[in-house]
Amino acid sequence: MIFNSFKTGVVSALALAASMGMAQAKSDIVVAMQLEPPHLDPTSAAAGAIDSVLYSNVFEGLTRFASDGAVIPGLAESWDISEDGKTYTFHLRNGVKFHDGTAMDAEDVKFSLDRARAEDSANAQKALFKGIEAVEVVDPATVKVTLSAPNGSFLFNMAWGDAVIVAPESIENIKTKPVGTGAFQFSNWVQGDKIDLTKNADYWGTPAKLDKVTFKFISDPTAAFAAVMAQDVDAFAGFPAPENLPQFEADPRFQVLVGSTEGETILAMNNKQPPFDNVKVREAVAHAIDRQAIIDGAMFGYGTPIGTHFAPHNPDYEDLTGLSGYDPELSKKLLAEAGFADGFKTTLKLPPPSYARRGGEIIAAQLRAVGIETEISNLEWAQWLEQAFRGKDFGLTIVSHTEPFDIGIYARPDYYFQYDNPTFQKLMDDLNATTDPAQRSAMLKQAQEIIAKDYVNGYLFELAYPTVANAKIRGLWKDAPTQAADMTAVYWDQ
């Protein structure tokens, strides 16, 4: 009788707790994104959607970006730097395992860095590794990296998604079955629909609070609005319909986070394709563009105007928007001086994001007003990567460069917009070899001015990062210091 009374009391207490809203918090989450990765290897593609799903969640590097953009320890718990700044000795964390159960050690670090810097490397950011002269395994927990010259950005470079540590045992199938060391492990990919991650029970660090994360891919802005409003998804990272944000802000079911990104959104010009090999033509394009009209019309006011390829929240940012102010009459004058008084025709190839598709229509109308006719092609990501990024088959295109602190891409003549300036290239080499903060700041401002005055591209705006989520979710990143939807500290607050 005593036992039965006790059991009855427990059942009553549990029922009371449930009725008072004390039920156990949810342990799974569905996060929507507009873009689906083309594959799942962050070390061999330029598509930021890969990092959006996998950065920190599945793959980790020696260092990593925190939510505020700071570079913090990752798989390396500490490091020593030689007096000449050329040798980094990384001390790896103990007990780290890949999701397949194999140990992560210095051999894997050597394999990853050597693979990234190899002559036949497919790494989209191979320049991050070009200064590495040698990678040496000291012991299983220690790896020594020797640089050909000091590089003040080396630890920063190692935090990129392109520098994550992978293992030779799983590299063959990495594009469809990624194996990393993160707090979540890959479970399933239904292409065209979703990717499932599950909690890594053997994670070396602070365990994830969620048991399962599903990334759902919804490309259409109207469908995105419907899915969030119906609560078919729990959060939408990088919500593609900014015109709907006020409606979500007024609904107590949701929270709206509008953060900053590292995403310089540009009208890229093919600097080796006539007529864009003429600086006067590029300047004419720049003056034909009304940035604020694009921000208002395509982004509903969300975005910060830029006049160079640099994030406005960076302390070294210089406001150069005045060099390419909206002036269609000046644009026509420059076109005439360049021999195109009657204008010309070119291609405008647009990837899927809303900023590109919506912004492209506005820019096409602005260019038409000065005599430049554009043939618009709406491409899927795989097509854009093949035609514009790798094939360099375009006149104009619109894309947001979400990699952090990436002005160095202008020192790469083979990069898709094909800007070749030896003065700029030397400046970037000197910057990498400079550690004095004041000197670096001056060099960065000079770099911004060079590309702005060369009108390499049409600089539009810094991409805002709106996230719409269930009001009970905690731990989401507001800002995007790198392209990532880091779920490692996310939980439900019941």
C-alpha angles and dihedrals in degrees: 000000000000090000092051092049091051093049091048090051092052092050091050092049092051091049090050092049092051091049090052092056096258095127118139114279119255114266100198134062138192113214119188126210132179098227129055118210115252087222137339106256110103090186096065109039141057095220109118090203088078092060090043089067104029110030109114090343096076107356129046134186135208087269131014143197118257121214090268093051096256117142109239136172117286123168087344108071091193143349142203123221121206120237092253090052093236103103126062118187110197121202109207126216118259124246098017114155133185116238090259090062098255118130121256109225143149092287089063091050091051091047092050096047094042090049092050094050098040119121091247094044116143091201109136091215099043089146089073089070103036094100093058110109099176142356114207130188107222094177134327092283099038132064128179120209118194120198127205089228136003113281118195090194098052098107088044090052091051090058093063119107088241089065100055119134117255132177129238089225093066103027096100094068099029094118093062104018108032117195116197140149100250134124090264130046130211114262112165144349122202099187113229091021123044152335121222124208125186131201116275104230092194097051114150095219138039105331121241116260093218124072096204139018122192118194109205120196118219114166101176115083092214091052089046091057092048094048094051094043091051089046091235084138126038097215139005114210112206093009106214101211108064091173087073097054096092089056091054092045089057093050114085090209090072144053122208120208116189110187139164127261139197086243112130102190110209143177094230118211125202099239094195097047117086129275091021090061084076112084091209090059091049090049090049090054091049093053092047091063123091101202096189092052089054093047091048097041101039102026101028091236098314109128141063120245114243132192098193140021099280135099114255092220091060111102090229095054116127119201104233098158089117091069090065103029120160107275114145093180091056088047091056091047092052091048090053091049089051091053098260103105089145092046125234143243127253142158126266110197114192128197120213105269116111093238089060100042095042095036091047093061091051094046092048089056092047092050092046088058090064096041102269112128118199129200104215120214118184106210134187115236095260090052092047092050091049099044106030108021102037101017096041086214101148143085098208133003138167123228139150115232102215097176113114121255093350104157086120090079087080088068090064111087091190093057114116098265089048102219111172115188117150091195091057092044091054091047090056091048090051091047092054090052093049124088101169106108096216093050092046091051092052091048092050092052090049090051091052091050095049095056093040092053091044088052088220091168138357104265109213118166146318107261117245118221113221119184122186114197144161108280091238097060118104133187101040118145112250096192127041109222085169131008101276142123095209108197097173095104099029121121143156119257107210 
